[in-house]
């Protein structure tokens, strides 16, 4: 009976979070999705576009870090639902606006709301699923971003062309508001909330005698070089990925002479490839861990992580150098799918590695730090990147992102066998 109870609640809670986070991500990217249509009505230069996108990225970085801490103190379902309600309402307000200052202010607030989404998901997943299943379900849930990013550009473009960009934002915002109420009713923080034994309770009892052995002081944790290597790698990977999702379609339209539909189709292919990449990264790296086990030096997931980062570099180079006005649609979409596959895989892996490599008492803090650095990368992909494009062209801007990714991949390869166990390491007598 308990088993069937777990199955029912796991299914309904996971589906609610999946749909909810899909809407989170769609409403995070609505401005990027409708950018071509919006620019036909309102004159915006590259600095304006960069200011709007960077304002959101900055707020998101701050909010996600704070939310990671708050999720241990506040009900996860309330935090998740409040953020979704806030994001929906702001998208509706954005659809009523027409000036750069208001756009930037609202998108900053959207970023604050967006930060409330993922940390509660991580907390609920950890409470409802066995430790051996955590990485897999983390990857599956992260595919909600790919679903939104894959279908979003096409849906938003068609709605904007058939109606208007304002109708697109207001409709998606209202759906968010309704879903936030549903999530509040369906999501439960932990099994004990519905009368089931907590999954973590038995594990704590088993390891009670030595429960402090995996714990470290904050100083020991923060002085771990691997924490900052992960943070730097995540910053670059997330920044380069955001560069392609935010600016890829404009690069194709303005620099490569492609149509608006081709631009949005490229983004969809990127996100669909990302969905497959996230699932492959979770599954294949879990198999590597099962074969080799986690160790103090190096991580079994590093091989796949480096392979995918190299794939990012190659697909970006081909995208920048081979695409022309005469390029076939299949080639452009293939490059989009390849980049999505090779960029979303590392994004999933960085989060999992940050959790599993940290001391038990700083798992949440570990993910909060690397996620904060990732969103700094997202911020750098906004106004700084658009400024390079404004003064030197899209080709040069994408070349800078490409070189940054190559240098980071080489650096990560050179340090792949450093101590990956963060914090205090106990010497074993065996």
GIBEL-V804091 format. One record per residue. N is the residue number from 1. PSI is psi in whole degrees, 0 to 359 (none if undefined). OMEGA is omega in radians with two decimals (* if undefined). NEAR is the number of other C-alpha atoms within 12 Angstrom. Layout:
((N & PSI & OMEGA & NEAR) (N & PSI & OMEGA & NEAR))
This chain:
((1 & 315 & 3.14 & 9) (2 & 323 & -3.12 & 17) (3 & 314 & 3.12 & 13) (4 & 327 & 3.10 & 11) (5 & 316 & 3.08 & 18) (6 & 316 & -3.11 & 28) (7 & 316 & -3.13 & 17) (8 & 310 & -3.09 & 20) (9 & 322 & 3.08 & 31) (10 & 316 & -3.11 & 32) (11 & 309 & -3.08 & 21) (12 & 320 & -3.14 & 22) (13 & 316 & -3.13 & 33) (14 & 317 & 3.14 & 35) (15 & 320 & 3.12 & 25) (16 & 317 & 3.12 & 32) (17 & 323 & -3.13 & 48) (18 & 310 & 3.13 & 36) (19 & 318 & 3.14 & 33) (20 & 315 & -3.12 & 48) (21 & 333 & 2.99 & 43) (22 & 316 & 3.11 & 36) (23 & 324 & 3.03 & 45) (24 & 307 & -3.03 & 50) (25 & 319 & 3.12 & 46) (26 & 316 & -3.11 & 42) (27 & 353 & 2.97 & 49) (28 & 330 & -3.03 & 50) (29 & 6 & -3.07 & 41) (30 & 323 & 3.12 & 48) (31 & 317 & 3.11 & 43) (32 & 322 & -3.12 & 42) (33 & 320 & -3.06 & 47) (34 & 8 & -3.07 & 41) (35 & 312 & 3.14 & 41) (36 & 317 & 3.14 & 37) (37 & 319 & 3.14 & 32) (38 & 321 & -3.11 & 33) (39 & 341 & 3.06 & 24) (40 & 333 & -3.13 & 15) (41 & 320 & -3.07 & 17) (42 & 129 & -3.13 & 20) (43 & 115 & 3.11 & 17) (44 & 130 & 3.06 & 22) (45 & 181 & -3.05 & 21) (46 & 327 & 3.09 & 30) (47 & 320 & 3.11 & 24) (48 & 314 & -3.14 & 27) (49 & 317 & 3.13 & 38) (50 & 322 & 3.13 & 37) (51 & 317 & -3.12 & 32) (52 & 312 & -3.11 & 41) (53 & 323 & -3.14 & 46) (54 & 328 & 3.12 & 41) (55 & 321 & 3.10 & 38) (56 & 316 & -3.11 & 44) (57 & 320 & 3.12 & 44) (58 & 313 & 3.14 & 37) (59 & 321 & -3.12 & 34) (60 & 319 & 3.13 & 41) (61 & 315 & -3.14 & 39) (62 & 312 & -3.06 & 32) (63 & 319 & -3.10 & 33) (64 & 325 & 3.10 & 41) (65 & 312 & -3.14 & 35) (66 & 320 & -3.14 & 32) (67 & 325 & 3.11 & 41) (68 & 323 & 3.10 & 37) (69 & 316 & -3.10 & 28) (70 & 330 & -3.08 & 26) (71 & 341 & 3.07 & 31) (72 & 347 & -3.07 & 26) (73 & 333 & -3.04 & 17) (74 & 151 & 3.10 & 20) (75 & 125 & -3.10 & 26) (76 & 320 & -3.10 & 36) (77 & 325 & 3.09 & 40) (78 & 318 & 3.14 & 30) (79 & 314 & 3.14 & 40) (80 & 314 & -3.07 & 50) (81 & 320 & 3.11 & 40) (82 & 317 & 3.12 & 34) (83 & 318 & -3.14 & 45) (84 & 319 & 3.10 & 49) (85 & 317 & -3.13 & 37) (86 & 315 & -3.14 & 39) (87 & 317 & 3.13 & 49) (88 & 314 & -3.14 & 43) (89 & 321 & -3.13 & 33) (90 & 324 & 3.08 & 41) (91 & 323 & 3.08 & 44) (92 & 314 & 3.12 & 32) (93 & 323 & 3.13 & 27) (94 & 323 & -3.11 & 38) (95 & 344 & 3.12 & 32) (96 & 358 & -2.99 & 21) (97 & 166 & -3.08 & 24) (98 & 3 & -3.10 & 21) (99 & 153 & -3.12 & 21) (100 & 319 & -3.12 & 26) (101 & 316 & 3.14 & 18) (102 & 318 & 3.09 & 21) (103 & 312 & -3.09 & 33) (104 & 318 & -3.14 & 31) (105 & 315 & -3.13 & 27) (106 & 322 & -3.12 & 35) (107 & 334 & 2.98 & 43) (108 & 314 & 3.10 & 34) (109 & 324 & 3.07 & 36) (110 & 318 & 3.11 & 46) (111 & 321 & 3.09 & 42) (112 & 317 & 3.11 & 33) (113 & 321 & -3.12 & 40) (114 & 326 & -3.11 & 49) (115 & 345 & -3.13 & 45) (116 & 358 & -3.02 & 45) (117 & 303 & -2.96 & 51) (118 & 316 & -3.12 & 46) (119 & 316 & 3.07 & 42) (120 & 325 & 3.10 & 43) (121 & 314 & 3.13 & 51) (122 & 320 & -3.13 & 40) (123 & 316 & -3.13 & 38) (124 & 319 & 3.10 & 40) (125 & 316 & -3.10 & 41) (126 & 327 & -3.12 & 33) (127 & 328 & -3.00 & 34) (128 & 343 & -3.08 & 39) (129 & 149 & 3.12 & 30) (130 & 151 & 3.11 & 22) (131 & 325 & -3.13 & 20) (132 & 345 & 3.14 & 21) (133 & 351 & -2.98 & 19) (134 & 313 & -3.11 & 28) (135 & 320 & -3.13 & 37) (136 & 312 & -3.11 & 30) (137 & 333 & 3.02 & 35) (138 & 313 & -3.13 & 43) (139 & 319 & -3.14 & 39) (140 & 316 & 3.14 & 35) (141 & 324 & 3.13 & 36) (142 & 342 & 3.09 & 45) (143 & 346 & 3.07 & 38) (144 & 328 & 3.09 & 38) (145 & 321 & 3.13 & 43) (146 & 323 & 3.11 & 45) (147 & 314 & 3.13 & 36) (148 & 318 & -3.13 & 38) (149 & 331 & -3.13 & 44) (150 & 312 & -3.13 & 36) (151 & 332 & -3.05 & 31) (152 & 308 & -3.09 & 42) (153 & 319 & -3.12 & 46) (154 & 314 & 3.13 & 31) (155 & 313 & -3.11 & 30) (156 & 319 & 3.14 & 42) (157 & 316 & 3.14 & 37) (158 & 318 & 3.11 & 24) (159 & 318 & -3.13 & 24) (160 & 323 & 3.13 & 33) (161 & 324 & -3.12 & 24) (162 & 324 & -3.12 & 14) (163 & 267 & 3.07 & 18) (164 & 165 & 3.11 & 25) (165 & 331 & 3.12 & 38) (166 & 319 & 3.11 & 33) (167 & 323 & 3.13 & 28) (168 & 312 & -3.11 & 39) (169 & 319 & -3.11 & 42) (170 & 321 & 3.12 & 31) (171 & 312 & -3.14 & 31) (172 & 325 & 3.12 & 40) (173 & 317 & 3.14 & 36) (174 & 322 & 3.09 & 27) (175 & 321 & 3.10 & 29) (176 & 315 & -3.12 & 39) (177 & 315 & 3.14 & 31) (178 & 316 & -3.12 & 25) (179 & 328 & 3.14 & 35) (180 & 323 & 3.11 & 36) (181 & 319 & 3.11 & 26) (182 & 317 & -3.13 & 27) (183 & 322 & 3.12 & 36) (184 & 325 & -3.12 & 27) (185 & 327 & -2.98 & 19) (186 & 321 & -3.06 & 27) (187 & 137 & 3.05 & 41) (188 & 140 & -3.02 & 37) (189 & 318 & -3.09 & 39) (190 & 163 & -3.09 & 31) (191 & 325 & -3.10 & 29) (192 & 338 & 3.11 & 19) (193 & 338 & -3.14 & 19) (194 & 20 & 3.05 & 19) (195 & 14 & 3.10 & 15) (196 & 152 & 3.10 & 25) (197 & 139 & 3.09 & 19) (198 & 139 & -3.09 & 24) (199 & 323 & -3.09 & 24) (200 & 342 & -3.04 & 24) (201 & 314 & -3.11 & 18) (202 & 322 & 3.13 & 13) (203 & 321 & 3.14 & 17) (204 & 322 & 3.14 & 15) (205 & 320 & -3.13 & 13) (206 & 322 & -3.06 & 11) (207 & 19 & -3.03 & 15) (208 & 319 & -3.09 & 14) (209 & 325 & -3.13 & 11) (210 & 29 & -3.04 & 13) (211 & 334 & -3.11 & 16) (212 & 353 & -3.07 & 16) (213 & 332 & -3.11 & 19) (214 & 6 & -3.11 & 25) (215 & 154 & 3.14 & 24) (216 & 167 & 3.02 & 25) (217 & 163 & 3.13 & 21) (218 & 322 & -3.14 & 20) (219 & 315 & 3.12 & 14) (220 & 320 & -3.13 & 21) (221 & 311 & -3.08 & 31) (222 & 338 & 3.14 & 24) (223 & 6 & 3.11 & 19) (224 & 117 & -3.14 & 28) (225 & 327 & -3.08 & 23) (226 & 327 & 3.09 & 34) (227 & 317 & -3.08 & 39) (228 & 334 & 3.01 & 29) (229 & 315 & 3.07 & 33) (230 & 317 & -3.10 & 48) (231 & 316 & 3.14 & 35) (232 & 317 & 3.11 & 31) (233 & 318 & 3.14 & 45) (234 & 322 & 3.11 & 45) (235 & 312 & -3.09 & 36) (236 & 312 & -3.10 & 44) (237 & 314 & -3.13 & 53) (238 & 322 & 3.12 & 46) (239 & 316 & 3.13 & 42) (240 & 319 & 3.10 & 48) (241 & 316 & 3.14 & 45) (242 & 325 & 3.07 & 41) (243 & 314 & -3.10 & 44) (244 & 324 & 3.14 & 48) (245 & 327 & -3.11 & 46) (246 & 325 & -2.99 & 44) (247 & 352 & -3.07 & 41) (248 & 316 & -3.09 & 46) (249 & 325 & 3.08 & 39) (250 & 323 & 3.08 & 38) (251 & 315 & 3.13 & 38) (252 & 319 & -3.08 & 40) (253 & 310 & -3.01 & 25) (254 & 326 & -3.04 & 24) (255 & 330 & -3.07 & 26) (256 & 358 & 3.06 & 27) (257 & 24 & 3.13 & 19) (258 & 164 & -3.12 & 26) (259 & 165 & 3.10 & 24) (260 & 323 & 3.13 & 30) (261 & 323 & 3.10 & 29) (262 & 322 & 3.10 & 32) (263 & 314 & 3.14 & 38) (264 & 327 & 3.11 & 43) (265 & 324 & 3.07 & 38) (266 & 315 & 3.13 & 47) (267 & 321 & 3.12 & 50) (268 & 317 & 3.11 & 41) (269 & 321 & 3.12 & 40) (270 & 315 & -3.09 & 47) (271 & 324 & 3.10 & 46) (272 & 318 & 3.05 & 37) (273 & 324 & 3.11 & 34) (274 & 323 & 3.11 & 43) (275 & 313 & 3.12 & 39) (276 & 320 & -3.13 & 34) (277 & 319 & 3.12 & 40) (278 & 313 & -3.14 & 43) (279 & 318 & -3.14 & 33) (280 & 319 & -3.14 & 31) (281 & 314 & -3.14 & 46) (282 & 313 & -3.07 & 39) (283 & 309 & -3.07 & 29) (284 & 321 & 3.13 & 26) (285 & 328 & 3.06 & 37) (286 & 323 & 3.10 & 32) (287 & 322 & 3.11 & 20) (288 & 320 & 3.10 & 20) (289 & 320 & 3.14 & 26) (290 & 323 & -3.14 & 16) (291 & 316 & -3.00 & 14) (292 & 334 & -3.08 & 15) (293 & 156 & 3.10 & 17) (294 & 141 & -3.10 & 23) (295 & 173 & -3.09 & 21) (296 & 319 & -3.10 & 24) (297 & 126 & -3.10 & 19) (298 & 165 & 3.14 & 26) (299 & 134 & -3.12 & 38) (300 & 339 & -3.12 & 30) (301 & 349 & -3.06 & 41) (302 & 321 & -3.11 & 37) (303 & 310 & 3.13 & 24) (304 & 322 & 3.14 & 34) (305 & 313 & -3.13 & 42) (306 & 322 & 3.12 & 36) (307 & 318 & -3.14 & 26) (308 & 323 & 3.09 & 37) (309 & 322 & 3.06 & 46) (310 & 322 & 3.08 & 34) (311 & 324 & 3.06 & 32) (312 & 313 & -3.10 & 45) (313 & 314 & -3.10 & 37) (314 & 314 & -3.11 & 27) (315 & 326 & 3.08 & 36) (316 & 318 & 3.13 & 41) (317 & 314 & 3.14 & 28) (318 & 322 & 3.12 & 24) (319 & 318 & -3.09 & 35) (320 & 324 & -2.97 & 31) (321 & 336 & -3.02 & 22) (322 & 339 & -3.09 & 20) (323 & 129 & 3.07 & 30) (324 & 182 & 3.13 & 23) (325 & 334 & -3.11 & 19) (326 & 357 & -3.10 & 15) (327 & 144 & -3.14 & 22) (328 & 150 & 3.13 & 16) (329 & 323 & -3.11 & 23) (330 & 319 & -3.13 & 17) (331 & 315 & -3.13 & 22) (332 & 316 & -3.14 & 37) (333 & 326 & 3.10 & 33) (334 & 319 & 3.10 & 28) (335 & 321 & 3.10 & 40) (336 & 315 & 3.13 & 45) (337 & 320 & -3.14 & 36) (338 & 317 & 3.12 & 39) (339 & 319 & 3.11 & 48) (340 & 316 & 3.13 & 48) (341 & 314 & -3.03 & 38) (342 & 349 & 3.12 & 43) (343 & 322 & -3.13 & 52) (344 & 334 & 3.06 & 50) (345 & 307 & 3.08 & 49) (346 & 324 & 3.13 & 49) (347 & 318 & 3.09 & 50) (348 & 318 & -3.08 & 47) (349 & 321 & 3.13 & 47) (350 & 318 & 3.14 & 50) (351 & 316 & -3.14 & 47) (352 & 314 & -3.12 & 45) (353 & 320 & 3.13 & 44) (354 & 323 & 3.13 & 40) (355 & 312 & -3.02 & 35) (356 & 339 & -3.11 & 36) (357 & 346 & -3.08 & 41) (358 & 156 & 3.00 & 41) (359 & 153 & -3.06 & 35) (360 & 331 & -3.10 & 28) (361 & 2 & 3.12 & 25) (362 & 26 & 3.13 & 31) (363 & 314 & -3.14 & 35) (364 & 319 & 3.12 & 36) (365 & 321 & 3.13 & 34) (366 & 311 & 3.13 & 39) (367 & 324 & 3.14 & 40) (368 & 321 & -3.11 & 40) (369 & 311 & -3.12 & 37) (370 & 327 & 3.09 & 42) (371 & 322 & 3.08 & 47) (372 & 315 & 3.12 & 37) (373 & 324 & 3.10 & 36) (374 & 320 & -3.11 & 40) (375 & 339 & 2.93 & 44) (376 & 320 & 3.05 & 37) (377 & 321 & 3.08 & 36) (378 & 321 & 3.09 & 39) (379 & 317 & -3.13 & 38) (380 & 336 & 3.13 & 36) (381 & 354 & -3.14 & 44) (382 & 256 & -3.05 & 38) (383 & 314 & 3.12 & 33) (384 & 317 & -3.12 & 30) (385 & 316 & -3.14 & 38) (386 & 331 & 3.09 & 38) (387 & 318 & 3.06 & 24) (388 & 317 & 3.14 & 24) (389 & 322 & -3.12 & 31) (390 & 319 & -3.05 & 22) (391 & 334 & -3.05 & 15) (392 & 355 & 3.11 & 15) (393 & 159 & -3.11 & 21) (394 & 321 & -3.08 & 31) (395 & 315 & 3.13 & 32) (396 & 320 & -3.14 & 23) (397 & 316 & 3.12 & 33) (398 & 331 & 3.05 & 38) (399 & 319 & 3.10 & 28) (400 & 315 & 3.12 & 29) (401 & 320 & -3.13 & 38) (402 & 312 & -3.13 & 35) (403 & 319 & 3.11 & 24) (404 & 319 & 3.14 & 30) (405 & 320 & 3.14 & 38) (406 & 312 & -3.13 & 30) (407 & 318 & 3.14 & 21) (408 & 318 & 3.13 & 31) (409 & 316 & 3.12 & 34) (410 & 315 & 3.13 & 19) (411 & 317 & 3.14 & 22) (412 & 323 & 3.11 & 31) (413 & 318 & -3.11 & 24) (414 & 329 & -3.10 & 15) (415 & 20 & -3.02 & 23) (416 & 338 & -3.09 & 28) (417 & 20 & 3.06 & 22) (418 & 174 & 3.14 & 24) (419 & 116 & -3.10 & 25) (420 & 350 & 3.05 & 34) (421 & 112 & -3.09 & 36) (422 & 153 & 3.07 & 43) (423 & 209 & -3.06 & 31) (424 & 135 & 3.09 & 28) (425 & 120 & -3.13 & 23) (426 & 135 & 3.10 & 16) (427 & 131 & -3.12 & 8) (428 & 139 & -3.12 & 7) (429 & 341 & -3.09 & 4) (430 & none & * & 4))
